[in-house]
């Protein structure tokens, strides 16, 4: 994951708190944002949530890539083809190939920018 741009303060993501089932069932409720009257507070909290969701998405994608690489590992007797991985994840085969490679890089301690 990328760090904050030079000169920009890195903001710590806000904790993602789960709402009670009754609140989650109400489509107008979203982490209490709808009840905030102060626009400054609303902007701060919604920005924190945006950063948290982005960070969670980045981490989830990394875990997807690692799992895809592990499932496609040629050393496994039950390995999956990229087409099989794509079918399980709802991806195209080309995307699955990229994710498998990304996962291999992560498993080998490399980031895509570092290359092979």
TABELJO-V385886 format. One record per pair of residues at least 6 apart in sequence whose C-alpha atoms are under 7 Angstrom apart, sorted by the first residue. I is the first residue (numbers start at 0). J is the second residue. Records with the same first field share a line. If there is no record, write none. Layout:
BEGIN
I->J ; J
END
This chain:
BEGIN
0->57
3->9
12->47 ; 50 ; 51
13->47 ; 48 ; 51
18->30
22->28
32->41
35->41
64->98 ; 99 ; 101 ; 102
65->102 ; 103 ; 105 ; 106
67->84 ; 98 ; 99 ; 102
68->99 ; 100 ; 102 ; 103
70->78 ; 79
71->78 ; 79 ; 80 ; 81
72->78
81->92 ; 95 ; 96
82->92
84->95
85->91 ; 92 ; 95
101->111
104->110 ; 111
END
